[in-house]
């Protein structure tokens, strides 16, 4: 790929509109200072969390026409009719799992000789993702979980995260929480998403306890614990736990989550889930008299996934529904005392778009711009390239039937 000289910052085109952006105004200036031959052109947007004027105020060019740009940066899928032939695009394409809704998108990318680099596939040598919004999903998800618990029990009504200007504004809200009873909160997972959730509970001053104490001790204040895969799964054959093996062969394991069910009030699910891995519990388990969980924040939001009550995703404006364990039906949220309330918003980072965009911009500048401008000897961009020159790259040859 020749060195780009003009980067285009795309307006988001999906409905409902996503307010995030790949590069904030300050990061655009930092990029131009770091790479003197490179300029950024910003496509105007009425919905972006950073206004056109904020870009103009820092001397950045705001223009509708993206045709002179070599490389185009978006966040979510670009509408098919907006795609420009022969360009290089970066965005989350949601095509690698053969998602039906984006098949035409990938077909058009191939027809128009577009190079598609997917953020989700950008990894370092160790295979770890280098750009992601997961941390902010965890932050907003944990906040939403507490907000949902408060509404369910008539304890407090906080301003939703999406109505907060940014993280600092959201903190002002959660510092108002004075009336949490001595509940127990379980956070599953150990990645970026879980770290975000842990950060919120820590900042709120809720006490963290060990898994053992969580299970066996009573407290006169709210407490939380972090459950890693090994805390709620075991090998079916009784052999010793092996984390690498669990990721490689999840079907050889079964859930031991049942021991947390009688003591947990609020479950914040942040663990990545492989469809071959065991579910945390079953719908039948939720009917048991000792199933104490009455609020679930399913931050990972795998529909019919690790949390079987998550039978649909929810929206930012209407974030929750109730699951009736007696009938298995989904009913209006907060409607009955014996139902389980589920928060399953599938685009949580959009609720704090300014913070999420700042974080994402930093990662792009540190991890993606160097190989883009100075060459890609480590293959960071190559590994993440789904299509180029009208054909699927070898790693993604399995998508041939999907696009045919």
Secondary structure, 3 states (H helix, E strand, C coil): CCCCCEEEECCCCCCCCCCCCCCCHHHHHHHHHHCCCCEEEECCCCCCCCCHHHHHCCCCEECCCCCCCCEEECCCCCCHHHCCCCCEEEECCCCCCCCHHHHHHHHHHHHCCCEEEEHHHCECCCCCECCCCHHHHHHHHHHHHHHHHHHHCCCCCCCCHHHCCCHHHHHHHHCCCCCCCCCEEEEECCCHHHHHHHHHHHHCCCEECCHHHHHHCCCCCCEEEEECHHHHEEECCCCCCCHHHHHHCHHHEEECCHHHHCCCCEEEECCCCCCCCCCCCCCCHHHCCCCCCCEEEECCCCCCCCCCCCCCCECCCCCEEEEECCCCEEECCCCCCCCEEEECECCHHHHHHHHHHHHHHHHHHHHHHHHHHHCCCCCHHHHCEEEECCEECHHHHHHHHHHC
